[in-house]
Amino acid sequence: MRWGTQPRWARWVVAIYVVGFVEGTGSHAYDVVRGGLHAYRDWPLPSQLLFHSLLVLDLLAAVLVVLAHPTGPPLGAAIMAADLTANWSANWAGVLNDPLSYVSPVGLTPITLFGIFVLTTALPLHRTLRQSGRSPRWSPAGPDSSSV
């Protein structure tokens, strides 16, 4: 599948996916390098496991969308749904107490904006990648089987 045959919007969406998921991989790698296996010790255990798995899953989502594989967008949506759930549930009390402190270029705000973007574009991108990856159907009878 060639990217040149994809609609322009799909190429832009994929570029944003790649930037976001590679940044996520880098962020989690930095946390693990800095804190080791206990980098997320202040988080609930399910969130700790999720954040460690995102080190691989974020990169996998980026690679799949670069390769125009139709499973990339649904995987990205699942990743962001889980990531948003973990981040918002852990930060909910702080957001309620001081919502303006969470409006910043790092942390919950960009994760939320990227998550909303991925969740709203995953289905259209999946459909586009799925359709472009299909080859013409082969018929066992062939195109002129009625003349036999």
C-alpha positions in Angstrom: 0.0 0.0 0.0 1.4 3.3 -1.0 0.8 6.4 1.2 0.5 8.5 -1.9 -2.8 6.8 -2.7 -4.2 7.7 0.8 -6.4 10.8 1.2 -4.5 13.9 2.5 -6.5 13.9 5.8 -5.4 10.3 6.5 -1.7 11.2 6.0 -2.1 14.1 8.4 -3.9 11.9 11.0 -1.2 9.2 10.7 1.5 11.9 11.2 -0.2 13.1 14.4 -0.6 9.5 15.6 3.1 8.8 15.1 4.2 12.0 16.8 1.9 11.3 19.8 2.6 7.6 20.2 6.4 8.0 19.8 6.3 10.8 22.4 4.4 8.5 24.7 7.0 5.8 24.2 9.8 8.3 24.9 8.0 9.6 28.0 7.5 6.1 29.4 11.1 5.1 28.6 12.3 8.2 30.4 10.2 7.3 33.4 11.5 3.8 33.5 15.2 4.8 33.0 14.8 7.4 35.8 12.8 5.2 38.2 13.3 1.6 37.1 10.6 -0.9 37.7 9.2 1.3 40.5 8.8 4.4 38.3 5.1 4.4 38.9 5.0 3.2 42.5 2.6 6.0 43.6 0.0 4.8 41.1 -2.5 1.9 41.6 -1.1 -1.5 40.5 -3.3 -1.7 37.3 -2.0 1.7 36.2 1.6 0.7 37.0 1.2 -2.3 34.7 -0.5 -0.2 32.0 2.2 2.5 32.0 5.0 -0.1 31.8 3.2 -1.9 28.9 2.8 1.4 27.1 6.5 1.5 26.6 5.9 -1.2 24.0 2.3 -0.6 23.0 2.7 3.0 22.1 5.6 2.1 19.7 3.6 -0.7 18.3 0.6 1.6 17.5 3.0 4.0 15.8 4.6 1.3 13.7 1.3 -0.2 12.6 -0.1 3.1 11.4 3.1 3.9 9.6 2.8 0.5 7.8 -0.9 1.4 7.1 -2.1 -1.7 8.9 -5.8 -1.4 9.6 -5.3 -2.7 13.2 -3.2 0.4 14.1 -6.0 2.9 14.7 -8.2 0.5 16.9 -5.1 -0.4 18.9 -4.3 3.3 19.3 -7.9 4.0 20.4 -7.7 1.2 23.0 -4.4 2.4 24.3 -5.7 6.0 24.7 -8.9 4.9 26.3 -6.9 3.0 28.9 -4.3 5.7 29.3 -7.0 8.4 29.8 -8.9 6.3 32.3 -5.8 5.7 34.3 -4.6 9.3 34.2 -8.0 10.9 34.9 -8.9 8.5 37.7 -5.6 9.1 39.5 -5.8 12.9 39.1 -9.5 13.4 39.6 -9.4 14.7 43.1 -6.6 17.2 42.2 -8.6 18.4 39.1 -11.6 19.0 41.3 -9.6 20.9 43.9 -7.5 23.0 41.6 -8.5 22.6 37.9 -6.3 25.4 36.6 -3.2 23.7 37.8 -3.8 20.9 35.3 -4.0 23.3 32.3 -0.4 23.1 31.1 1.6 22.0 28.0 2.7 18.8 29.8 0.7 16.2 31.7 -3.0 15.7 31.7 -4.0 18.4 29.1 -1.9 17.1 26.1 -2.7 13.5 27.0 -6.4 14.3 27.0 -6.3 16.3 23.7 -4.3 13.6 22.0 -6.6 10.9 23.4 -9.7 12.7 22.1 -8.1 13.1 18.7 -7.2 9.4 18.5 -10.7 8.3 19.7 -12.5 10.5 17.2 -10.3 9.6 14.2 -9.6 5.9 14.8 -12.7 4.5 13.1 -12.5 6.7 9.9 -8.7 6.0 9.6 -9.3 2.3 10.2 -11.9 2.2 7.4 -9.6 4.1 5.0 -6.7 1.8 5.7 -8.9 -1.3 5.4 -10.4 -0.3 2.1 -7.1 0.7 0.5 -5.5 -2.6 1.6 -8.1 -4.7 -0.2 -7.2 -6.2 -3.5 -9.9 -6.9 -6.2 -11.8 -10.0 -5.3 -10.9 -13.1 -7.3 -13.8 -15.2 -8.6 -13.1 -18.9 -9.1 -15.4 -18.9 -12.2 -13.6 -16.0 -13.8 -15.1 -12.9 -15.4 -16.6 -14.6 -18.4 -17.9 -17.8 -16.9 -21.3 -17.2 -18.4 -20.0 -17.8 -21.9 -18.8 -21.3 -21.2 
